[in-house]
Structure formats: C-alpha cells, structure tokens
C-alpha cells in the first residue's frame, strides 16, 4: 500500500524541520527514491561518553504516518559493544515513544525530529547505565564509571573512526557536515583519551551486557588527531 497523501505531507513537514537541527548535531540523509525512508545521524552531547560522535539510525515512516510511529534501526554497531541499554546489538531501538517499550506511547502529535532530540538528550546521556530497567539502581551502583569508560573507548573507535570513512551510504551525503561537528569536539576528546592512557593494555568487563575491552586510548587519540 502506498503512503497516504496525509502521510506524505506530514513527512515533508517533519523532515524539513529536522534539516534545521544540524547546528545541534542532528542530521537527516534523504533517500532520493523513497521519501518515507531515510537515515538520521545524532551526535552525542558534551559531558557524555558519546560526545561529538555520530550515531546513525535507519528510519522508515509508515504508510499511515503520523498515526503509527516511525520504525528505527540502530546502525552504529561493532557487534560486540552495547552502546546503550536502549540500543541493541541487533539494531533494535527500545523506546516507549516508538512503541517498543512500555510507558508513554507514540501519538500523532509527535514528530520524527522530536524523537531524535529525545535520543540525543535522554538516551545518549551522561550516565547511560541509568537507562537500564532490568536491574535496580542499587545493583548498578559502582558500575557506571567502568561502563562509561568502555563506551567512550568504543565511541572513539567505532562511532567516530569507524564511521567517518568512505563507503557508508547513510554517512556519505552528510560526511562533511558531520566531520566538522566532530572536529569541534576533537580537542576535548583527545585530551580525555590521553588522560585515560594509564588504562592502556588493561582489560575491563561489563557483566550486565557481556562486554569486555582491552584499552588502547593512546592509539585512538593519535588516530583522532589525524582525522
């Protein structure tokens, strides 16, 4: 079934508004063949382990949009790291407003742009382990620093250095704009990575998500400096 005329009009309006969010580190890549399909790139905010890094999502608007929510697939994966409790290794985005978790549900008044801003502010946050609903907060105490360090390392390696390369169809059209946004954060990221080089060669684990990493902050800082 083709998208309704209302769905197409609403999609045009909502996507045009996303184009105004580039200064906030939110970008939209159009599918030139299918207007109901595209890619969103969300750069993490300051004071988070995601700072400056592009996190990418494939977005499909349903044929009866906005009466059903868009379908998001998370793309910034290395198959090992669970970058956030809301972002699964298999691409699932777990968010009540997308009707993929319990809580406040999608309503027609919502927009794709609003969802992107929520992901940037509330999901890609300073202490992402607080987004994990399976365990009580007391059980998570003492694990935040290690998880944040692991996520920061993976953010440098995968989200920045692994994505700002030729060949990614969702990144190519926005590459230069995203790179400029990353470069603004680069001095702070390099300084933070260099401050963590005492962990280089050490291995840490996160049992909640069955993750482990052997740190190479110095190497990542050097690579970031030449980006």
C-alpha positions as CSV (number, residue, x, y, z in Angstrom):
1,X,0.0,0.0,0.0
2,X,1.5,3.4,-0.9
3,X,1.7,6.1,1.7
4,X,-1.4,8.3,2.1
5,X,-1.4,11.8,0.9
6,X,-1.5,12.9,4.6
7,X,1.5,10.8,5.4
8,X,3.5,12.3,2.6
9,X,2.6,15.9,3.5
10,X,3.4,15.3,7.2
11,X,6.6,13.6,6.3
12,X,7.7,16.6,4.2
13,X,6.9,18.9,7.0
14,X,8.7,16.9,9.7
15,X,11.8,16.2,7.7
16,X,12.1,19.8,6.7
17,X,12.2,20.7,10.4
18,X,14.9,18.1,11.0
19,X,17.1,20.0,8.5
20,X,17.1,22.9,10.9
21,X,18.7,20.8,13.7
22,X,22.2,20.5,12.1
23,X,23.6,23.1,14.5
24,X,22.6,20.8,17.3
25,X,24.3,17.8,15.8
26,X,21.3,16.2,14.3
27,X,21.3,15.4,10.6
28,X,18.9,13.8,8.1
29,X,20.0,11.9,5.0
30,X,17.2,11.7,2.4
31,X,16.5,8.6,0.4
32,X,16.2,10.1,-3.1
33,X,13.9,7.3,-4.3
34,X,11.6,6.9,-1.2
35,X,10.6,10.0,0.8
36,X,9.3,7.8,3.6
37,X,12.7,6.4,4.2
38,X,16.0,8.0,5.3
39,X,18.8,8.0,7.8
40,X,19.2,10.0,11.0
41,X,22.6,10.9,12.4
42,X,22.7,12.1,16.0
43,X,25.9,13.4,17.6
44,X,26.3,13.0,21.3
45,X,26.3,15.9,23.6
46,X,29.1,17.3,25.8
47,X,29.8,15.7,29.2
48,X,28.7,12.3,27.9
49,X,30.7,9.3,26.8
50,X,29.2,9.9,23.3
51,X,30.5,13.5,23.0
52,X,30.7,14.6,19.4
53,X,30.3,11.1,17.9
54,X,27.7,10.4,15.2
55,X,25.2,7.6,16.0
56,X,23.3,6.5,13.0
57,X,19.7,5.2,12.5
58,X,17.8,4.0,9.5
59,X,14.3,5.4,9.7
60,X,11.2,4.1,8.0
61,X,8.0,6.2,8.1
62,X,4.8,4.0,7.9
63,X,2.3,4.5,5.1
64,X,-0.2,5.9,7.6
65,X,2.3,8.2,9.4
66,X,1.8,10.0,11.8
67,X,-0.8,7.7,13.2
68,X,1.8,5.0,13.7
69,X,5.4,5.6,14.9
70,X,8.4,5.6,12.6
71,X,10.5,2.4,12.7
72,X,14.1,2.9,13.8
73,X,17.0,0.6,13.2
74,X,20.2,1.4,15.0
75,X,23.3,1.1,12.7
76,X,26.4,2.2,14.8
77,X,27.4,-1.3,15.9
78,X,30.6,-3.3,16.2
79,X,28.5,-6.5,17.1
80,X,30.3,-6.5,20.5
81,X,29.5,-3.3,22.3
82,X,26.2,-2.5,23.8
83,X,26.5,1.3,23.4
84,X,23.4,2.0,25.5
85,X,20.7,0.0,27.3
86,X,18.2,1.4,24.7
87,X,20.3,0.5,21.7
88,X,20.6,-3.2,21.0
89,X,23.3,-5.0,19.1
90,X,20.7,-6.3,16.6
91,X,19.6,-2.8,15.7
92,X,16.5,-2.6,17.9
93,X,15.8,0.8,19.4
94,X,14.0,0.3,22.7
95,X,11.9,3.5,23.4
96,X,8.3,3.8,24.6
97,X,7.5,6.6,22.2
98,X,8.4,4.2,19.4
99,X,6.0,1.6,20.9
100,X,9.0,-0.7,21.5
101,X,8.8,-0.4,25.4
102,X,6.2,0.2,27.9
103,X,5.4,3.7,29.0
104,X,4.3,6.8,27.1
105,X,3.3,5.7,23.6
106,X,3.5,7.4,20.2
107,X,0.8,9.9,19.4
108,X,0.2,11.7,16.1
109,X,1.3,15.0,17.6
110,X,4.8,13.6,17.9
111,X,7.4,14.1,15.2
112,X,10.5,12.3,14.0
113,X,12.5,15.3,14.9
114,X,11.2,15.2,18.5
115,X,12.3,11.6,18.7
116,X,15.8,12.4,17.5
117,X,16.1,15.2,20.1
118,X,14.9,12.8,22.8
119,X,17.5,10.2,21.8
120,X,20.2,12.9,21.9
121,X,19.2,14.3,25.3
122,X,17.9,11.3,27.2
123,X,19.4,8.2,25.6
124,X,22.9,9.4,24.7
125,X,23.2,10.8,28.3
126,X,26.0,11.3,30.8
127,X,25.3,8.1,32.7
128,X,23.7,5.7,30.2
129,X,23.6,2.7,32.6
130,X,20.8,4.6,34.4
131,X,18.7,3.7,31.3
132,X,18.8,0.0,32.2
133,X,15.4,-1.0,33.6
134,X,16.2,-4.7,34.3
135,X,18.3,-4.1,37.4
136,X,17.5,-2.0,40.4
137,X,19.6,1.2,40.8
138,X,21.4,-0.2,43.9
139,X,22.7,-3.1,41.8
140,X,24.1,-0.8,39.2
141,X,26.0,1.4,41.7
142,X,29.7,1.1,41.2
143,X,29.4,0.1,37.6
144,X,28.8,3.5,36.0
145,X,32.4,4.6,35.7
146,X,33.6,1.3,34.1
147,X,30.7,1.2,31.7
148,X,31.2,4.9,30.7
149,X,34.9,4.3,30.1
150,X,34.2,1.2,27.9
151,X,31.6,3.2,26.0
152,X,33.9,6.2,25.5
153,X,36.6,3.8,24.1
154,X,34.1,2.2,21.7
155,X,32.7,5.6,20.7
156,X,36.1,6.8,19.6
157,X,36.9,3.5,17.8
158,X,33.6,2.7,16.2
159,X,31.3,5.7,16.2
160,X,33.9,8.2,15.1
161,X,36.9,6.5,13.5
162,X,34.9,3.5,12.2
163,X,32.2,5.6,10.5
164,X,33.9,8.6,9.1
165,X,35.3,6.5,6.2
166,X,34.2,6.1,2.6
167,X,31.5,3.6,1.7
168,X,28.8,4.0,4.3
169,X,25.7,5.1,2.2
170,X,24.0,6.8,5.1
171,X,27.1,8.8,6.0
172,X,28.4,9.9,2.6
173,X,25.8,12.7,1.9
174,X,26.3,14.2,5.4
175,X,30.0,13.3,5.8
176,X,31.5,16.8,5.6
177,X,28.9,18.4,7.9
178,X,29.3,15.5,10.5
179,X,33.1,15.7,10.3
180,X,33.0,19.4,11.0
181,X,30.8,18.7,14.1
182,X,33.2,16.0,15.2
183,X,36.2,18.3,14.8
184,X,34.7,20.8,17.2
185,X,34.7,18.2,19.8
186,X,38.1,16.7,18.8
187,X,40.4,18.7,21.2
188,X,38.3,17.7,24.2
189,X,38.1,14.1,23.0
190,X,41.8,13.8,22.5
191,X,42.5,15.4,25.9
192,X,40.1,12.9,27.6
193,X,41.6,9.9,25.8
194,X,45.1,11.0,26.7
195,X,44.1,11.3,30.3
196,X,43.0,7.7,30.3
197,X,46.1,6.2,28.7
198,X,47.0,4.7,32.1
199,X,44.4,2.1,31.3
200,X,46.0,1.1,28.0
201,X,46.7,-2.6,27.8
202,X,44.3,-3.3,30.7
203,X,41.1,-5.3,30.2
204,X,37.7,-4.5,31.8
205,X,34.4,-6.3,31.7
206,X,30.7,-5.4,32.0
207,X,28.7,-8.4,33.1
208,X,25.3,-6.8,32.5
209,X,25.9,-6.8,28.7
210,X,28.6,-9.4,28.5
211,X,31.1,-6.9,27.2
212,X,34.9,-6.7,27.5
213,X,37.5,-4.4,26.2
214,X,41.3,-4.1,26.2
215,X,42.0,-0.3,26.1
216,X,44.1,1.5,23.5
217,X,43.3,5.1,24.3
218,X,46.7,6.4,23.2
219,X,46.3,4.8,19.7
220,X,42.8,6.1,19.4
221,X,43.9,9.6,20.4
222,X,46.7,9.6,17.8
223,X,44.3,8.4,15.0
224,X,41.7,11.0,16.1
225,X,44.4,13.8,15.8
226,X,44.8,13.0,12.1
227,X,41.1,12.7,11.2
